[in-house]
Amino acid sequence: MTTSDPSVDPRATDVVVTEDELSVELADGRRVIVPLAWFPRLLHATNEQRLNWRLLGDGHGIHWPDVDEDLSVAGLLRGTAAPGTSRRAI
């Protein structure tokens, strides 16, 4: 029996930030959704600041220049919250 491994491509292609969640679309079709409470800079940012993001390193990271926040896709996949914050939603 032959099986094929699904194509895994952990690069971000799109980002959506709401008042409560950060959602990151990946090139391989997955979506990572985490509580915004994990990232206090984004949690306390204005909607305009949250919308001003750019992809880094061909989608391996995300940068919000207005709040000086950088997140890696690898960290999101590991479930890594910002230093000093709880992984539980507040």
Phi and psi restraints in degrees (range 20) as a CNS / XPLOR table:
assign (resid 1 and name C) (resid 2 and name N)
       (resid 2 and name CA) (resid 2 and name C) 1.0 -107.6 20.0 2
assign (resid 2 and name N) (resid 2 and name CA)
       (resid 2 and name C) (resid 3 and name N) 1.0 132.3 20.0 2
assign (resid 2 and name C) (resid 3 and name N)
       (resid 3 and name CA) (resid 3 and name C) 1.0 -124.1 20.0 2
assign (resid 3 and name N) (resid 3 and name CA)
       (resid 3 and name C) (resid 4 and name N) 1.0 151.9 20.0 2
assign (resid 3 and name C) (resid 4 and name N)
       (resid 4 and name CA) (resid 4 and name C) 1.0 -117.2 20.0 2
assign (resid 4 and name N) (resid 4 and name CA)
       (resid 4 and name C) (resid 5 and name N) 1.0 139.8 20.0 2
assign (resid 4 and name C) (resid 5 and name N)
       (resid 5 and name CA) (resid 5 and name C) 1.0 -76.6 20.0 2
assign (resid 5 and name N) (resid 5 and name CA)
       (resid 5 and name C) (resid 6 and name N) 1.0 140.4 20.0 2
assign (resid 5 and name C) (resid 6 and name N)
       (resid 6 and name CA) (resid 6 and name C) 1.0 -64.9 20.0 2
assign (resid 6 and name N) (resid 6 and name CA)
       (resid 6 and name C) (resid 7 and name N) 1.0 148.8 20.0 2
assign (resid 6 and name C) (resid 7 and name N)
       (resid 7 and name CA) (resid 7 and name C) 1.0 -72.8 20.0 2
assign (resid 7 and name N) (resid 7 and name CA)
       (resid 7 and name C) (resid 8 and name N) 1.0 120.8 20.0 2
assign (resid 7 and name C) (resid 8 and name N)
       (resid 8 and name CA) (resid 8 and name C) 1.0 -106.3 20.0 2
assign (resid 8 and name N) (resid 8 and name CA)
       (resid 8 and name C) (resid 9 and name N) 1.0 122.5 20.0 2
assign (resid 8 and name C) (resid 9 and name N)
       (resid 9 and name CA) (resid 9 and name C) 1.0 -138.1 20.0 2
assign (resid 9 and name N) (resid 9 and name CA)
       (resid 9 and name C) (resid 10 and name N) 1.0 87.0 20.0 2
assign (resid 9 and name C) (resid 10 and name N)
       (resid 10 and name CA) (resid 10 and name C) 1.0 -80.4 20.0 2
assign (resid 10 and name N) (resid 10 and name CA)
       (resid 10 and name C) (resid 11 and name N) 1.0 58.8 20.0 2
assign (resid 10 and name C) (resid 11 and name N)
       (resid 11 and name CA) (resid 11 and name C) 1.0 -117.5 20.0 2
assign (resid 11 and name N) (resid 11 and name CA)
       (resid 11 and name C) (resid 12 and name N) 1.0 136.1 20.0 2
assign (resid 11 and name C) (resid 12 and name N)
       (resid 12 and name CA) (resid 12 and name C) 1.0 -71.6 20.0 2
assign (resid 12 and name N) (resid 12 and name CA)
       (resid 12 and name C) (resid 13 and name N) 1.0 141.5 20.0 2
assign (resid 12 and name C) (resid 13 and name N)
       (resid 13 and name CA) (resid 13 and name C) 1.0 -119.7 20.0 2
assign (resid 13 and name N) (resid 13 and name CA)
       (resid 13 and name C) (resid 14 and name N) 1.0 -22.6 20.0 2
assign (resid 13 and name C) (resid 14 and name N)
       (resid 14 and name CA) (resid 14 and name C) 1.0 -155.6 20.0 2
assign (resid 14 and name N) (resid 14 and name CA)
       (resid 14 and name C) (resid 15 and name N) 1.0 153.7 20.0 2
assign (resid 14 and name C) (resid 15 and name N)
       (resid 15 and name CA) (resid 15 and name C) 1.0 -135.4 20.0 2
assign (resid 15 and name N) (resid 15 and name CA)
       (resid 15 and name C) (resid 16 and name N) 1.0 135.0 20.0 2
assign (resid 15 and name C) (resid 16 and name N)
       (resid 16 and name CA) (resid 16 and name C) 1.0 -129.7 20.0 2
assign (resid 16 and name N) (resid 16 and name CA)
       (resid 16 and name C) (resid 17 and name N) 1.0 128.3 20.0 2
assign (resid 16 and name C) (resid 17 and name N)
       (resid 17 and name CA) (resid 17 and name C) 1.0 -121.0 20.0 2
assign (resid 17 and name N) (resid 17 and name CA)
       (resid 17 and name C) (resid 18 and name N) 1.0 121.5 20.0 2
assign (resid 17 and name C) (resid 18 and name N)
       (resid 18 and name CA) (resid 18 and name C) 1.0 -104.7 20.0 2
assign (resid 18 and name N) (resid 18 and name CA)
       (resid 18 and name C) (resid 19 and name N) 1.0 -171.8 20.0 2
assign (resid 18 and name C) (resid 19 and name N)
       (resid 19 and name CA) (resid 19 and name C) 1.0 -68.1 20.0 2
assign (resid 19 and name N) (resid 19 and name CA)
       (resid 19 and name C) (resid 20 and name N) 1.0 -21.2 20.0 2
assign (resid 19 and name C) (resid 20 and name N)
       (resid 20 and name CA) (resid 20 and name C) 1.0 -119.5 20.0 2
assign (resid 20 and name N) (resid 20 and name CA)
       (resid 20 and name C) (resid 21 and name N) 1.0 -22.4 20.0 2
assign (resid 20 and name C) (resid 21 and name N)
       (resid 21 and name CA) (resid 21 and name C) 1.0 -138.3 20.0 2
assign (resid 21 and name N) (resid 21 and name CA)
       (resid 21 and name C) (resid 22 and name N) 1.0 154.1 20.0 2
assign (resid 21 and name C) (resid 22 and name N)
       (resid 22 and name CA) (resid 22 and name C) 1.0 -112.4 20.0 2
assign (resid 22 and name N) (resid 22 and name CA)
       (resid 22 and name C) (resid 23 and name N) 1.0 123.8 20.0 2
assign (resid 22 and name C) (resid 23 and name N)
       (resid 23 and name CA) (resid 23 and name C) 1.0 -120.2 20.0 2
assign (resid 23 and name N) (resid 23 and name CA)
       (resid 23 and name C) (resid 24 and name N) 1.0 127.0 20.0 2
assign (resid 23 and name C) (resid 24 and name N)
       (resid 24 and name CA) (resid 24 and name C) 1.0 -123.1 20.0 2
assign (resid 24 and name N) (resid 24 and name CA)
       (resid 24 and name C) (resid 25 and name N) 1.0 120.5 20.0 2
assign (resid 24 and name C) (resid 25 and name N)
       (resid 25 and name CA) (resid 25 and name C) 1.0 -84.0 20.0 2
assign (resid 25 and name N) (resid 25 and name CA)
       (resid 25 and name C) (resid 26 and name N) 1.0 135.1 20.0 2
assign (resid 25 and name C) (resid 26 and name N)
       (resid 26 and name CA) (resid 26 and name C) 1.0 -106.2 20.0 2
assign (resid 26 and name N) (resid 26 and name CA)
       (resid 26 and name C) (resid 27 and name N) 1.0 156.2 20.0 2
assign (resid 26 and name C) (resid 27 and name N)
       (resid 27 and name CA) (resid 27 and name C) 1.0 -61.5 20.0 2
assign (resid 27 and name N) (resid 27 and name CA)
       (resid 27 and name C) (resid 28 and name N) 1.0 -24.4 20.0 2
assign (resid 27 and name C) (resid 28 and name N)
       (resid 28 and name CA) (resid 28 and name C) 1.0 -91.5 20.0 2
assign (resid 28 and name N) (resid 28 and name CA)
       (resid 28 and name C) (resid 29 and name N) 1.0 8.6 20.0 2
assign (resid 28 and name C) (resid 29 and name N)
       (resid 29 and name CA) (resid 29 and name C) 1.0 98.8 20.0 2
assign (resid 29 and name N) (resid 29 and name CA)
       (resid 29 and name C) (resid 30 and name N) 1.0 -10.5 20.0 2
assign (resid 29 and name C) (resid 30 and name N)
       (resid 30 and name CA) (resid 30 and name C) 1.0 -77.1 20.0 2
assign (resid 30 and name N) (resid 30 and name CA)
       (resid 30 and name C) (resid 31 and name N) 1.0 159.0 20.0 2
assign (resid 30 and name C) (resid 31 and name N)
       (resid 31 and name CA) (resid 31 and name C) 1.0 -130.1 20.0 2
assign (resid 31 and name N) (resid 31 and name CA)
       (resid 31 and name C) (resid 32 and name N) 1.0 128.5 20.0 2
assign (resid 31 and name C) (resid 32 and name N)
       (resid 32 and name CA) (resid 32 and name C) 1.0 -105.8 20.0 2
assign (resid 32 and name N) (resid 32 and name CA)
       (resid 32 and name C) (resid 33 and name N) 1.0 124.2 20.0 2
assign (resid 32 and name C) (resid 33 and name N)
       (resid 33 and name CA) (resid 33 and name C) 1.0 -123.1 20.0 2
assign (resid 33 and name N) (resid 33 and name CA)
       (resid 33 and name C) (resid 34 and name N) 1.0 125.5 20.0 2
assign (resid 33 and name C) (resid 34 and name N)
       (resid 34 and name CA) (resid 34 and name C) 1.0 -131.7 20.0 2
assign (resid 34 and name N) (resid 34 and name CA)
       (resid 34 and name C) (resid 35 and name N) 1.0 154.4 20.0 2
assign (resid 34 and name C) (resid 35 and name N)
       (resid 35 and name CA) (resid 35 and name C) 1.0 -65.2 20.0 2
assign (resid 35 and name N) (resid 35 and name CA)
       (resid 35 and name C) (resid 36 and name N) 1.0 136.8 20.0 2
assign (resid 35 and name C) (resid 36 and name N)
       (resid 36 and name CA) (resid 36 and name C) 1.0 -65.5 20.0 2
assign (resid 36 and name N) (resid 36 and name CA)
       (resid 36 and name C) (resid 37 and name N) 1.0 -22.0 20.0 2
assign (resid 36 and name C) (resid 37 and name N)
       (resid 37 and name CA) (resid 37 and name C) 1.0 -60.6 20.0 2
assign (resid 37 and name N) (resid 37 and name CA)
       (resid 37 and name C) (resid 38 and name N) 1.0 -19.7 20.0 2
assign (resid 37 and name C) (resid 38 and name N)
       (resid 38 and name CA) (resid 38 and name C) 1.0 -70.1 20.0 2
assign (resid 38 and name N) (resid 38 and name CA)
       (resid 38 and name C) (resid 39 and name N) 1.0 -17.8 20.0 2
assign (resid 38 and name C) (resid 39 and name N)
       (resid 39 and name CA) (resid 39 and name C) 1.0 -130.0 20.0 2
assign (resid 39 and name N) (resid 39 and name CA)
       (resid 39 and name C) (resid 40 and name N) 1.0 84.9 20.0 2
assign (resid 39 and name C) (resid 40 and name N)
       (resid 40 and name CA) (resid 40 and name C) 1.0 -54.5 20.0 2
assign (resid 40 and name N) (resid 40 and name CA)
       (resid 40 and name C) (resid 41 and name N) 1.0 -34.9 20.0 2
assign (resid 40 and name C) (resid 41 and name N)
       (resid 41 and name CA) (resid 41 and name C) 1.0 -61.9 20.0 2
assign (resid 41 and name N) (resid 41 and name CA)
       (resid 41 and name C) (resid 42 and name N) 1.0 -40.6 20.0 2
assign (resid 41 and name C) (resid 42 and name N)
       (resid 42 and name CA) (resid 42 and name C) 1.0 -74.9 20.0 2
assign (resid 42 and name N) (resid 42 and name CA)
       (resid 42 and name C) (resid 43 and name N) 1.0 -37.2 20.0 2
assign (resid 42 and name C) (resid 43 and name N)
       (resid 43 and name CA) (resid 43 and name C) 1.0 -59.0 20.0 2
assign (resid 43 and name N) (resid 43 and name CA)
       (resid 43 and name C) (resid 44 and name N) 1.0 -41.0 20.0 2
assign (resid 43 and name C) (resid 44 and name N)
       (resid 44 and name CA) (resid 44 and name C) 1.0 -93.2 20.0 2
assign (resid 44 and name N) (resid 44 and name CA)
       (resid 44 and name C) (resid 45 and name N) 1.0 0.9 20.0 2
assign (resid 44 and name C) (resid 45 and name N)
       (resid 45 and name CA) (resid 45 and name C) 1.0 -76.9 20.0 2
assign (resid 45 and name N) (resid 45 and name CA)
       (resid 45 and name C) (resid 46 and name N) 1.0 158.7 20.0 2
assign (resid 45 and name C) (resid 46 and name N)
       (resid 46 and name CA) (resid 46 and name C) 1.0 -76.1 20.0 2
assign (resid 46 and name N) (resid 46 and name CA)
       (resid 46 and name C) (resid 47 and name N) 1.0 163.8 20.0 2
assign (resid 46 and name C) (resid 47 and name N)
       (resid 47 and name CA) (resid 47 and name C) 1.0 -58.6 20.0 2
assign (resid 47 and name N) (resid 47 and name CA)
       (resid 47 and name C) (resid 48 and name N) 1.0 -40.6 20.0 2
assign (resid 47 and name C) (resid 48 and name N)
       (resid 48 and name CA) (resid 48 and name C) 1.0 -60.8 20.0 2
assign (resid 48 and name N) (resid 48 and name CA)
       (resid 48 and name C) (resid 49 and name N) 1.0 -42.9 20.0 2
assign (resid 48 and name C) (resid 49 and name N)
       (resid 49 and name CA) (resid 49 and name C) 1.0 -65.7 20.0 2
assign (resid 49 and name N) (resid 49 and name CA)
       (resid 49 and name C) (resid 50 and name N) 1.0 -38.5 20.0 2
assign (resid 49 and name C) (resid 50 and name N)
       (resid 50 and name CA) (resid 50 and name C) 1.0 -66.2 20.0 2
assign (resid 50 and name N) (resid 50 and name CA)
       (resid 50 and name C) (resid 51 and name N) 1.0 -32.6 20.0 2
assign (resid 50 and name C) (resid 51 and name N)
       (resid 51 and name CA) (resid 51 and name C) 1.0 -76.5 20.0 2
assign (resid 51 and name N) (resid 51 and name CA)
       (resid 51 and name C) (resid 52 and name N) 1.0 -17.2 20.0 2
assign (resid 51 and name C) (resid 52 and name N)
       (resid 52 and name CA) (resid 52 and name C) 1.0 -92.3 20.0 2
assign (resid 52 and name N) (resid 52 and name CA)
       (resid 52 and name C) (resid 53 and name N) 1.0 82.8 20.0 2
assign (resid 52 and name C) (resid 53 and name N)
       (resid 53 and name CA) (resid 53 and name C) 1.0 -127.8 20.0 2
assign (resid 53 and name N) (resid 53 and name CA)
       (resid 53 and name C) (resid 54 and name N) 1.0 162.4 20.0 2
assign (resid 53 and name C) (resid 54 and name N)
       (resid 54 and name CA) (resid 54 and name C) 1.0 -146.3 20.0 2
assign (resid 54 and name N) (resid 54 and name CA)
       (resid 54 and name C) (resid 55 and name N) 1.0 152.7 20.0 2
assign (resid 54 and name C) (resid 55 and name N)
       (resid 55 and name CA) (resid 55 and name C) 1.0 -82.5 20.0 2
assign (resid 55 and name N) (resid 55 and name CA)
       (resid 55 and name C) (resid 56 and name N) 1.0 144.2 20.0 2
assign (resid 55 and name C) (resid 56 and name N)
       (resid 56 and name CA) (resid 56 and name C) 1.0 -114.8 20.0 2
assign (resid 56 and name N) (resid 56 and name CA)
       (resid 56 and name C) (resid 57 and name N) 1.0 148.7 20.0 2
assign (resid 56 and name C) (resid 57 and name N)
       (resid 57 and name CA) (resid 57 and name C) 1.0 53.0 20.0 2
assign (resid 57 and name N) (resid 57 and name CA)
       (resid 57 and name C) (resid 58 and name N) 1.0 49.4 20.0 2
assign (resid 57 and name C) (resid 58 and name N)
       (resid 58 and name CA) (resid 58 and name C) 1.0 59.2 20.0 2
assign (resid 58 and name N) (resid 58 and name CA)
       (resid 58 and name C) (resid 59 and name N) 1.0 32.9 20.0 2
assign (resid 58 and name C) (resid 59 and name N)
       (resid 59 and name CA) (resid 59 and name C) 1.0 95.7 20.0 2
assign (resid 59 and name N) (resid 59 and name CA)
       (resid 59 and name C) (resid 60 and name N) 1.0 7.3 20.0 2
assign (resid 59 and name C) (resid 60 and name N)
       (resid 60 and name CA) (resid 60 and name C) 1.0 -82.8 20.0 2
assign (resid 60 and name N) (resid 60 and name CA)
       (resid 60 and name C) (resid 61 and name N) 1.0 -10.3 20.0 2
assign (resid 60 and name C) (resid 61 and name N)
       (resid 61 and name CA) (resid 61 and name C) 1.0 -149.4 20.0 2
assign (resid 61 and name N) (resid 61 and name CA)
       (resid 61 and name C) (resid 62 and name N) 1.0 166.9 20.0 2
assign (resid 61 and name C) (resid 62 and name N)
       (resid 62 and name CA) (resid 62 and name C) 1.0 -131.6 20.0 2
assign (resid 62 and name N) (resid 62 and name CA)
       (resid 62 and name C) (resid 63 and name N) 1.0 137.4 20.0 2
assign (resid 62 and name C) (resid 63 and name N)
       (resid 63 and name CA) (resid 63 and name C) 1.0 -127.1 20.0 2
assign (resid 63 and name N) (resid 63 and name CA)
       (resid 63 and name C) (resid 64 and name N) 1.0 133.1 20.0 2
assign (resid 63 and name C) (resid 64 and name N)
       (resid 64 and name CA) (resid 64 and name C) 1.0 -113.2 20.0 2
assign (resid 64 and name N) (resid 64 and name CA)
       (resid 64 and name C) (resid 65 and name N) 1.0 99.4 20.0 2
assign (resid 64 and name C) (resid 65 and name N)
       (resid 65 and name CA) (resid 65 and name C) 1.0 -65.5 20.0 2
assign (resid 65 and name N) (resid 65 and name CA)
       (resid 65 and name C) (resid 66 and name N) 1.0 -31.6 20.0 2
assign (resid 65 and name C) (resid 66 and name N)
       (resid 66 and name CA) (resid 66 and name C) 1.0 -68.9 20.0 2
assign (resid 66 and name N) (resid 66 and name CA)
       (resid 66 and name C) (resid 67 and name N) 1.0 -24.5 20.0 2
assign (resid 66 and name C) (resid 67 and name N)
       (resid 67 and name CA) (resid 67 and name C) 1.0 -120.2 20.0 2
assign (resid 67 and name N) (resid 67 and name CA)
       (resid 67 and name C) (resid 68 and name N) 1.0 7.9 20.0 2
assign (resid 67 and name C) (resid 68 and name N)
       (resid 68 and name CA) (resid 68 and name C) 1.0 53.0 20.0 2
assign (resid 68 and name N) (resid 68 and name CA)
       (resid 68 and name C) (resid 69 and name N) 1.0 49.9 20.0 2
assign (resid 68 and name C) (resid 69 and name N)
       (resid 69 and name CA) (resid 69 and name C) 1.0 -115.3 20.0 2
assign (resid 69 and name N) (resid 69 and name CA)
       (resid 69 and name C) (resid 70 and name N) 1.0 132.8 20.0 2
assign (resid 69 and name C) (resid 70 and name N)
       (resid 70 and name CA) (resid 70 and name C) 1.0 -128.0 20.0 2
assign (resid 70 and name N) (resid 70 and name CA)
       (resid 70 and name C) (resid 71 and name N) 1.0 128.7 20.0 2
assign (resid 70 and name C) (resid 71 and name N)
       (resid 71 and name CA) (resid 71 and name C) 1.0 -126.4 20.0 2
assign (resid 71 and name N) (resid 71 and name CA)
       (resid 71 and name C) (resid 72 and name N) 1.0 142.7 20.0 2
assign (resid 71 and name C) (resid 72 and name N)
       (resid 72 and name CA) (resid 72 and name C) 1.0 -99.6 20.0 2
assign (resid 72 and name N) (resid 72 and name CA)
       (resid 72 and name C) (resid 73 and name N) 1.0 146.6 20.0 2
assign (resid 72 and name C) (resid 73 and name N)
       (resid 73 and name CA) (resid 73 and name C) 1.0 -63.7 20.0 2
assign (resid 73 and name N) (resid 73 and name CA)
       (resid 73 and name C) (resid 74 and name N) 1.0 -39.4 20.0 2
assign (resid 73 and name C) (resid 74 and name N)
       (resid 74 and name CA) (resid 74 and name C) 1.0 -58.9 20.0 2
assign (resid 74 and name N) (resid 74 and name CA)
       (resid 74 and name C) (resid 75 and name N) 1.0 -41.8 20.0 2
assign (resid 74 and name C) (resid 75 and name N)
       (resid 75 and name CA) (resid 75 and name C) 1.0 -64.8 20.0 2
assign (resid 75 and name N) (resid 75 and name CA)
       (resid 75 and name C) (resid 76 and name N) 1.0 -40.7 20.0 2
assign (resid 75 and name C) (resid 76 and name N)
       (resid 76 and name CA) (resid 76 and name C) 1.0 -62.7 20.0 2
assign (resid 76 and name N) (resid 76 and name CA)
       (resid 76 and name C) (resid 77 and name N) 1.0 -41.9 20.0 2
assign (resid 76 and name C) (resid 77 and name N)
       (resid 77 and name CA) (resid 77 and name C) 1.0 -66.0 20.0 2
assign (resid 77 and name N) (resid 77 and name CA)
       (resid 77 and name C) (resid 78 and name N) 1.0 -30.2 20.0 2
assign (resid 77 and name C) (resid 78 and name N)
       (resid 78 and name CA) (resid 78 and name C) 1.0 -79.1 20.0 2
assign (resid 78 and name N) (resid 78 and name CA)
       (resid 78 and name C) (resid 79 and name N) 1.0 -14.8 20.0 2
assign (resid 78 and name C) (resid 79 and name N)
       (resid 79 and name CA) (resid 79 and name C) 1.0 81.9 20.0 2
assign (resid 79 and name N) (resid 79 and name CA)
       (resid 79 and name C) (resid 80 and name N) 1.0 31.0 20.0 2
assign (resid 79 and name C) (resid 80 and name N)
       (resid 80 and name CA) (resid 80 and name C) 1.0 -85.5 20.0 2
assign (resid 80 and name N) (resid 80 and name CA)
       (resid 80 and name C) (resid 81 and name N) 1.0 118.8 20.0 2
assign (resid 80 and name C) (resid 81 and name N)
       (resid 81 and name CA) (resid 81 and name C) 1.0 -87.0 20.0 2
assign (resid 81 and name N) (resid 81 and name CA)
       (resid 81 and name C) (resid 82 and name N) 1.0 167.9 20.0 2
assign (resid 81 and name C) (resid 82 and name N)
       (resid 82 and name CA) (resid 82 and name C) 1.0 -60.9 20.0 2
assign (resid 82 and name N) (resid 82 and name CA)
       (resid 82 and name C) (resid 83 and name N) 1.0 147.7 20.0 2
assign (resid 82 and name C) (resid 83 and name N)
       (resid 83 and name CA) (resid 83 and name C) 1.0 -55.3 20.0 2
assign (resid 83 and name N) (resid 83 and name CA)
       (resid 83 and name C) (resid 84 and name N) 1.0 136.1 20.0 2
assign (resid 83 and name C) (resid 84 and name N)
       (resid 84 and name CA) (resid 84 and name C) 1.0 85.8 20.0 2
assign (resid 84 and name N) (resid 84 and name CA)
       (resid 84 and name C) (resid 85 and name N) 1.0 -1.2 20.0 2
assign (resid 84 and name C) (resid 85 and name N)
       (resid 85 and name CA) (resid 85 and name C) 1.0 -109.1 20.0 2
assign (resid 85 and name N) (resid 85 and name CA)
       (resid 85 and name C) (resid 86 and name N) 1.0 157.6 20.0 2
assign (resid 85 and name C) (resid 86 and name N)
       (resid 86 and name CA) (resid 86 and name C) 1.0 -83.6 20.0 2
assign (resid 86 and name N) (resid 86 and name CA)
       (resid 86 and name C) (resid 87 and name N) 1.0 147.4 20.0 2
assign (resid 86 and name C) (resid 87 and name N)
       (resid 87 and name CA) (resid 87 and name C) 1.0 -78.4 20.0 2
assign (resid 87 and name N) (resid 87 and name CA)
       (resid 87 and name C) (resid 88 and name N) 1.0 -6.4 20.0 2
assign (resid 87 and name C) (resid 88 and name N)
       (resid 88 and name CA) (resid 88 and name C) 1.0 -84.4 20.0 2
assign (resid 88 and name N) (resid 88 and name CA)
       (resid 88 and name C) (resid 89 and name N) 1.0 144.5 20.0 2
assign (resid 88 and name C) (resid 89 and name N)
       (resid 89 and name CA) (resid 89 and name C) 1.0 -68.1 20.0 2
assign (resid 89 and name N) (resid 89 and name CA)
       (resid 89 and name C) (resid 90 and name N) 1.0 137.8 20.0 2
